[in-house]
Amino acid sequence: MTMTDSSNDHAGLRQAEAESFEGSIRSAGLKVTAPRLAVLRALTDMPHSNADALFGAVRAGLPGTSLQAVYGVLGSFTTAGLVRRIEPAGSPALFERRVGDNHHHIVCTRCNVVHDVDCAVGHAPCLTPSDALGFDVRAAEVIYWGLCAQCQLDTASQLDTASQLDTATP
């Protein structure tokens, strides 16, 4: 029976991931650089992140990287169609790697967690406005707002605690 070395398996996966990232960057017509690889890896690990959060993740592996460099990478990735920029009201721009489809987002109004939401019916139904006013519509962006499951539980728990305090007060 042959035993596999998990560290070799992990190294192999990291190498395959790096090659995949390099291929994505090259196919977008961009030069492969360490900051670009690091930002792409961080976006894979942390979708719907803002530039500051990505900078924190990138700086851990590339201490000489600046916030401006991360902004530059995000700008070039967005222009090249490698990442998507979303801008929920009241939030800094967020970035994700999921591109090429017409998905939407749901945002918690309490903790600001963001998740992807596929179109509700058929193939990109939101791309047909009642009147396009002569525009050639290419994309539609819908953001749903509400409380995530965890915040609903937290809110219910806080209400229960407050209710118990009110009934205990003479």
N, C-alpha and C positions, 0 to 999 in steps of 0.2 A: 504494500500500500504506500502510495506516495503522499507525503505531506506537502502542502503548499505554504510558502512563507508569506504571511499576510502583509509584511512590509513591502515585499516585492510586488504583490497584487496592488497595494495602495500606490506605489510608485508608478506602476504601469497605468493605473487609472489617471493619475495626475498628468502623466506624459500624454495620454490620449486626449485628455481635456485641454492641455496646452496646445496640442496640434489642432484640435477643433477650433479653439479660440483664434489661433493664428490664421487658419483657413477662413474663418468668418471675417476677420479684419482685412485680409488680402482680397477676398471676394467683394468687399465694399470699396475696393480701390484705395485702401489706406496702407501705409507702411506699418509693419509690426514693430512696436516699441514696448519696453517694459511697463511704462505707465498705462498704455492702452490695454495690454494684457491684464494688468492688475485691476483696472476699472471694469473690464468685461467679466473677470472672475468675481469681483465684488457684486456686480449687478446680478450675476447668476445666483449668488448666495443670498442676496438681499434685494429682491425685486421691490419696486415702488419706493426706492430710496431717494433722498435728496442729495445734492452735491456734498454737503457737509458730512453726512453719514458715510458716503462713499469715500470721501477724503480720509476719514478716520480709519476705514478698513484698508485703504491703499497704503496709507502712511505706515501702518504696522509692518508691512512687508517691504516698502520702499521709503525709508525715512527721509530721503532727500526730495520727495515729491511735494509740490506746493498745491494749495487749493486752486490756484489759477490754472495749473496744469490739468487738474481734474476737470475744471470747467471747460478747458480747451478740448480735452478728450471727449467729454459729453457733447459738446457742440459739434465736433466733427463726426461723431457717431450718429447723432440725430440727423444731421444733414445727409449723411450717407445712407440713412435708413436702417442702421444697425440697431438702434435703440429708439424707443418712443418716449416722448416727453409729455407728461400730463400735468395739468395745473388746476387741481381742485381749489375752489374759492377759499381764501384764507390760509392757504398752505404754500410753502415754497414749491417750485417745480419738482416733480418726481420723475424718475426714469425707470424704464423697464426694458427687458430684452424681447418681450413678446410683441412682435411686429407682423405686419402682413395680413392681419385679419381685422375685422371691425368689432372688437370686443369693447366692453364698457367696464366701469369700475363702481364699486360700492365702498363708501367711506363711513367709518364710525364717527359720529359727531362728538363723542366723548374722548376716545383714546386715539383717534385718527388712523387706525389701522385701515389699510386699503387692500381690497381683493379684486381679482378679475371676475367679470360677469359676462358670459357669452350672450349674444343677441338672443332675444326671447323666441323669435319665430323665423324660420326660413333663412335664406342667404342674405345677410345684411339688409334687413327690412327698413332700417332707419335711414337708408341712403335715398329714400324717395320722399322728399318734402312735399307738402301740399302745393307749394309754389316755389320753384328753384330760382325765380327772378333772373333767369338767363345764366345762372351759374352752372358749371360742370362739377357737380358734387362728387368729391373723391372720398370723403370720410365723414363720419358723424361721431360725436362724442357725447355720451350720456354718463352722468355721474349720479348714482343713487346715494342718498344720505339716510342714515339711521343709526341705531345702536346695535353693536355686535352682540353676539350671544353672551360673552363674558361681561360686558358692560351692563347688559340687561340683568344678569345675575347679581352683579355688584349693586346696582341701583335698587333691585328688589330687596336685597339684604339690608341696605341702608334704610330703606323705608320701614322694613320690619323692626329694625333696631329703634328707629325714631318712634314708631307706633308703640313699642313696648315701654319706652321711656315715658311717653305721654300717659299711658294707662297706669304707670307706677307712680306718677306724680299726684299727690292729694289735691 
